[in-house]
Each structure stands twice: as C-alpha cells, then as structure tokens.
Amino acid sequence: MAGRVVRGTVIACGVAAVAGVGIGYVTGEPVHPDDIASARRLPADFCQRLGDVTSLLPKATVAPKMTQTGSAEVHCRAAVEETSQTRFTAASLDVWITPYGGKMGGANQPPLQPATVARDAFEQAKGKALPNRPYPTKLDRIGQTGGQDWSVSLVVLRADIVVRVEYKAYPLTGDKAEQAALVMADRAIWESK
C-alpha cells in the first residue's frame, strides 16, 4: 500500500514538473525592469552645441540666446519679440530632442527596443513625409498674412531620437522658413549622435 502511495506521489510530481515546464515555455519568463533599455541622457550643454542661431532671428536690441530646459527631453528656445526692436518683424525657434527608452511589450512579448518606440512616436506626428532626406522627416507648414507670416513644424527620426522643430517668423517666405527648420533639425540630429 505504501509503495503505491509513493509511486503515485512520484508520478504526480513528474506530471506537475512537466506541466510547469510546458506552461513556463509557453508563457515565457516575466520581463524584469532591468530588461528594458533606458533612454540615453543628452549633454547638459546640448543647446549650445547647436551653434549660433542669430541668423534665423531678426536683429534685436539684446541679442537672443538659446535657452535649455529639461533633462530627459531637452527643449531649446530662442525668440525675438516684435516689441524688442524698431521693425515689424519677429521670430521664435523651439527645438525638442527626445531620446526614447524601451517599453514593455504586449502579453508574452519581449520588451520594445528604443528605436521601435521612437519610430512609433514619429509615425504619430502630424505632417507630410519629405522625400530625399537622410532620415525620415515630416513637415507641416502654415502661412498667414499674404504669405509673409509662417509657422513651420518639422519632425525627424534617427534611431532612438526624435527631433521636433517649431519655427515661426515674419516677414519671411515659406521656403526660407522651411529651410531654416531643416537646418536646425539636421544640427540637432548631428549633435545627438
């Protein structure tokens, strides 16, 4: 009698072990926070590395400086208001540089890599795709006041980095505003390498 109980227990333990291995194989190991890649850090002087932006802004009594805020996502801003000068002109330049980290995948999926998360963010941005660019780029531009007042929004993707540029200026043609935004986006992409 005792032999049957022991044999039954051994068989039950064997079945449980095989079932446990099978279930573990199907569901996979749980994802630990250490398995998810974190976003990289940008330098504290990132905006200074973008260089002189005074050529993109009107001359003012006080020369504009690029200010930097943020640590995970860096925001660079320079602006010249119409009230700071004697001419009817103004401009503002905003550049956001966002390095993406990985994210949890769906059920039974490995974590998403930073480049995949960045691509998802880029694809959700509005704008039309620009052809013949070294990196995927989207552009959205709006003109007002007889084609002399422009707002250009540009988004560029490179690996795990998304750069967004907002450039508003008047008086200025749409093509020049677009070119200025492209130059700043390319500088930001270069400095983020």
WOHUFEN-V657386 format. One line per field, one symbol per residue. ss: DSSP state (H for helix, E for strand, C for the rest). phi: phi as a letter, one per 20 degrees, with the letter a starting at -180 (. if undefined). psi: psi as a letter, one per 40 degrees, with the letter a starting at -180 (. if undefined). Layout:
# WOHUFEN-V657386
ss->???
phi->???
psi->???
This chain:
# WOHUFEN-V657386
ss->CHHHHHHHHHHHHHHHHHHHHHHHHHHCCCCCHHHCCCCCCCCCCHHHHCCCCHHHCCCCCCCCCCEEECCCEEEEEEEECHHHCCCCCEEEEEEEEEECCCECCCCCCCCECHHHHHHHHHHHCCCEECCCCCCCEEEEEEEECCCCEEEEEEEEEECCEEEEEEEEEECCCHHHHHHHHHHHHHHHHHHCC
phi->.fffffffffffffffffffffffffemffeegffefeffeeffdgffffnfdffecffcfdffcfdccncfdeddbbbceffebedebaabcccdddeedfcfefgmdffffgfffffffffefepefefldfcgccccccdclmmdcccdccccdbledddcdcccbbfafffffffffffffffffffef
psi->dddddddddddddddddddddddddddiiihideehhiiihiidfdddeeahedeeiihidhhiihihiiddhhhhhiihideeieigiiiihhhhhhhiiiihaahfiiihiddddddddddeiiiihhifidihhihhihiiffeehihhhhhihhbehhhhhhhhiihiidddddddddddddddddee.
